[in-house]
Amino acid sequence: MHDAARGDDAAPFDALLLLSFGGPEGPDEVIPFLENVTRGRGVPRERLAEAGAHYELFGGVSPINAQNRELVAAIEKEFAAHGPALPVYWGNRNWRPYLADTLQRMADDGVRRAAVLVTSAYASYSGCGQYHENLLAARAEVGEHAPELDKLRHYFNHPGFVAPLVDHTLAALERLPEQLRAGARLVMTTHSVPTVTAETAGPDGNAYVEQHLETARLVAAGVARALGRPHMAWDLVFQSRSGPPQVPWLEPDVGDHLVQLHEDGVPAAVLVPIGFLSDHMEVVYDLDVEAKAAADRVGLPIARAATTGSDPRFAAAVRELVLERAASVRGGHPDRCALGSLGPSHDVCPLGCCPDPRGRGAGLRGAALLDR
């Protein structure tokens, strides 16, 4: 039996840390949160107010913190049912509970070494490299008693991440009028990033787009199998673009793409937010409000699939990833579950992987003004 399947043996880990972006939980927190997100980037105050208006549609509350609590509960339930008996902690990059505060609590509780699950499935600076920097900075703030931290690998092609997306896409198709379903296009969406960020993502570059294309293929293939079709037409598009107009970002934009689909005679579309783990603000505003408005203007029927979220299959995947990494740290050779052709991602990021684009002169002014 492979080490990864050895019951509750998570040594040397004595905790799991869920690390996320964070978001406001009341109107008074919106601008301070956005100031945290954009600190040092020179974003004008009026741009913060513009982004803050998005939150007003939802009572000044981002869904992300509540969804992280649900995910923590799902992972704890999985650990309780199958082992290991690991406590689960949660810390954020940009809002309470702040990462450094969580690490201090972990140190006070006697945690010596923890596995870290980041709520970003793909390689990129903002989705991986910057979280590594956050972990280093938080450990330095806590000091010599801070626990050692091992970030788990990217899970974009793990069946526990992909299978819920397939099911949610099928459910969204069912919400379209029956006569439109056969011709509906799957529109896979993710956060746009500057092209220089995409080009330098991963050890060899271009991993951000390649990994999303792989997930999109896996979801489309899963949907086609469930429906008994040879294939399912799909596109990868981008959303949530921000920053100065002179900096090129990944395209096409989801709203523009929906208009083009209508012009091309496509009868309907299903939006599938493969780039996000949960239905947070960049999903509920950018897709359910802005993209829907674009589709409504041209009369294109759409439905939106849910994200993976706290699905029990993903919680089980987290447990697998913890045990897999623990076995690797102990010198074992565990099974590393992955679908598709890219294979499992690396455990330890090589030097120079996903560099900070601001160090390359690209800038990220205004990037990621919402949450993820």
Disulfide bonds with the S-S distance in Angstrom:
none
